[in-house]
């Protein structure tokens, strides 16, 4: 147990000092001296059942209790530890139209689309990132922040599962997605900051070329790992541009990976998991429980009890006083006399 404002104890003699310093009140009142004044005083004393010396001490008791409350007594609870994130990890997931190609298999061996395989493998990867702050950006014609940086890995995985092909447009804006990811790192104080960009096509809609965005990432000390999936020999509107992805990874200090199937994708995430080690920092602290309401409540209780005898006596006097009605024969007015 400790007091937050222990120095307030210096105010303990303040009421006594004020009673000594302040001048006495000079009240001129007319009085009638009677020989039985002691009995009259006892009959009219507000502290009917409280000894006179105790009645004088009650204000000081209230002051001591109020002073204890002002000093803010606190009880120290058992120490606790809190994990502090040491890494910010942002995932960029391509939702362009080519991600619907069913050339991957799931864990049970069934044929699934590329996006479904990414959800399954990427979700398992997220579960292993305990202690990190993770985020999710999806991109198509334009990038969108699906999950800002958070330590709630379950929420991030759930929103990854809810992502659908085409929800961001049919094209691929990888460079803009990297730029949006770098904006999320502004204000980040994590010792390690990483982007993981996953795509199966080439950049066809960005205003900022991916390689230029990667150079900016290098200047901001953000590492980019690029994962290419699908068929490298695919031709058409969105062929896989491995050369650009390799340049993006090299320019930022990251690595390039190619996943032709689900097994290769799993190994890539395992390799990234090994590269991006999870150094967990802990913060130790002791929570405190405030105890000032107890002396404050005690002070209010003592203060109320000091007035209780007066209230009881007044109530008894009202109940025991006889009430008489007197009619003035001259005016006809009715007077109440007790």
N, C-alpha and C positions, 0 to 999 in steps of 0.2 A: 504494500500500500504506500502511496506517496501523495503529496500535495503539489498541485501545479503552481499555486501562488503562495508558497510557504511564507514569504516575506510579509503577507497580510497579517501575520500573527503580531506584528508590531503595533497594530491598531487595537489590541486587546484592552489596554488601560484607557482608551479614549473616553468612554463615558465618565470614568472616575475623574480624569483630568478636567473635563468640561464642567463637572459639578463643583470642582475646586476653583476654577478660573472665573466662571461667570459670576456676576454680582448677584446678591440675593434680591428677590423681588420685594419691594416695599408696597404692601397693600394696606390701605387704611380702611378698615371696616368697623362698623359699630358692633359691639359684642355685649352679651349679657353674661356675667359671671355667675355661675351656680355651683353649689357644693357637690352636686352629683353629676358633674360633667363627664367623668369616666364612664358611667353607665350609659349616658346619652351617646357618647362616642362609640361604645361597643354596639349599641343598638342600631346605629346608623352607619357603621363601617361597611364599605363595599366588600371587604374580604371577611365575610361573616364567619366562615369555617376555616380560614387560613390564618395561622399565627402572624402577628404584625411583622416580625423580623423576616419571615418567609415571603410575605407580600412585597417587602422592599427588595428582596433578592431576585424576584421573578424577572424584572426588566434586564438585569445583568445576565440571567440564564438565557433569555431570548437573544441578547447581544452575542453571547458566546456561540450559540447555535448558528446564528446568522453568519458570524465570522467564519465558522467551520465550512459553511456552504460556499461562501465567497472564495475560500482557499482552494476549492475544487478538489476534494479528495478523490483519488482514483485507485482502483485495484488492478494490478498488473496480472493479465491472464497468461496462460502458458505460451511460450514462443511458437511462432508459425513461420513457415517458409513459403515464399512465392516465387514461381519460376518467371524469369524475365526473358523475353524473346531476344535472341542474338542474331537472327537472320530474317530478312524480308525476302519472300519468294513469290514472284508473280508469274502465273501461267497464262500464256496466250494460246487460245484454241481456235483453229480455223473452222468456221461453220459454212463455208462455201458449198455450192451445189455438188461438187465432186466428192464430198464426204459421205454421200449416200451409196457409193460403190460398195457392194457386198463382196469384198475380196479378203476379209479377215474372219477369223473364227473366235468364238468366245471360249470360256473356260470349259464348258461342256462339249465343245467340238462343233457346235452349230455355226452355220454361216451367218455372219452379221455384217453390218456396215462398218466403215472405218470409224465413224464417230462413236458407235456403240463400243467398239474395242478400246477406243481412247478413254471413254467414260469408265470402263471396267478397270483398265490398267492404271489410268491416272487417279481414280478414286482410291485404289490401294496405295498408291504412292503418297497421296495426301494424308492418309491415316498414319503413315510412318513419320510425318513431319511434326510430331509433338515438340513443342518448345519454339516453333517458328511462327512468324506471322505470314500468312499466305493470302493470296488474292487471285482473282480470275477475271480475265478479259477475253471476250469472244469477238471475233471480227469476221466480216464479209465485205460488203461494199464500204463499210465504215466500222471502226472498233467501238465497243461499248463495255463499260465496267460492269461486270456481272456481280462480282464480290470485291469490295475494297479490302484493304489489309485487315485481317482478323486472326485471332488465335482459336476461333471456333471452327475446327476442322470439319465437324459434321455438317455445319451450314454450307461450307464451301463445297463439300462433296455433293450435298443435296442439290445445290444450284447448278453444279456441273451436270448432274443427272437430268435436270429439267431443260438443259440446252437442247435446241433442235436445229437441224440443218435448215438454212434459209432464213432464220429469224433475224440475221444481220445483213441479209442480201446475198445474191448468188456469186459475187466476185470475191477477190482476195486483196485486202488492203493491209499487207504485212507491215510495210514501213510506218503507216499511220498507227497501227496497233503497238509497235515498238515505242513510238513517240508518246502515245497515251500511257503506256506502261511506265515510261520514265517520269511522266508527270506525277504518277502515284508515289514515286520515291522522294518527292520533294518534302523536306522536313523529316525524312527518315534518319534515325540515329543508330540504326543497326550496323554492327561492324561488317556484315556481309550482306550484299544485295545482289539478287540473281533474277534473271528473266529466263523462262523456258518457253520457246516459241515452237508450236507444232503446226505444220501445214502440209498439204498434199499437192500444192499447185505453185504457181508463180505469182509475183506481185502484179496485179492488173488494175488496181484502183487507187493506189496511194498517191498522195500529193508529195510525200517525202520519200525518196528512194530508201530501201531498207539498209543499204550499206552506209549511207549518210547518217541515218538514225543510229546505226551501230557505233559510228565514230563518236557521236554525242554521248552514247552510253559509256564508252570507254573514258571519256573526259569526266563523267560523273561517277566513275568507278562502279559501274553496274555491268556484271558479266551476263552474257547471253549464250545459252545453249540452244541450238537449233535441232529439231527432230523432223526429219522428212519421212513421210509414210506414203504408201501407194506404189505405183509402177513407175520406175525411173525412165522407162522407154515409152511412156504414154505420149501420144500426140493429140493435138486438137487445140481447143481454146485455152485450156489451162494445163499445159504440161508441167511436170515437176522440174523446178529450176534449182538443181542441186548446187550449181556454181555460186549463185547468189547467197544461198544459205550458208555455204562454207565461208564465204567472205564475211558475212555478218558475224558468224561465230568467231572467226580469227580476228576481226577488227576489234571485238570487245573483250577478247581474252577468254572466250568460252570454247566449247567443242561442238562439232557437228556429228550427228548420228543419223543413220538411215534404218528404218524399220519396214521390212517387206512383209512381215506377218506379226501375229500377236506375240509369239515367243520372242522375237527380236525386240519388240516394243517393251516387253517385260524386262529384258536384259538391259535395255537402254536406261529405263527408269532406275534399275538397280545400280547401274554405273553412276548415274547422276546422284543417286542417294549416297553413294560412296564418296563422290567428289564433294558434295555439299554436306559435309559432316555437321551434325547437330550438337554444337557446344551449348549446353544449357547453363545459364547463370541463374543463381538463386539469390533472393533477397530475404534476409531474416529480420523479423520484426515481432514486437510484443504488443498485442492489442490491449487497450485499456477500457475498463468499465467505470463510468462516471457514478460516483456515490453521493454527490451533493444533494440530490432530492431528499435523502434521509434526514440530515440535520435541518434542512429547510422545512420539511414537514413537521419535525419535532418542535421547531421554533414557533410555527403557526399553532400547533397544538397547545403549547405552554401559554402562548399569548391568549388563546381562546379560553383556556381554563382560568386565567386570571380574572376574566370578566364573568365567568359562569356563576359564582356566588351572588354577584350583584343582580344578575338576571333572575336567579331563583328567588332572591329576597323580594325583588320588585313584584314578581308574579304572586308570591304569597301575600304580600301586602294588599294587592288588588283583590285577591280572592277573599281575604279575611275582613276587609273593610266593609262595614254595613253601609248600605245606600238608602238614603231617606229622601222622600219627595216632599217639598214644602211649598204650599200655595200661598202667595201673598194676597190677603183679603182685599187690599186696596187696589192693587193693579191686576190681580188675576194671573200673574205670571207664575210659572212652575219652576222651582229651583231644585237642583239635585245636590244633596249634601252627603258626604261620606264621613 
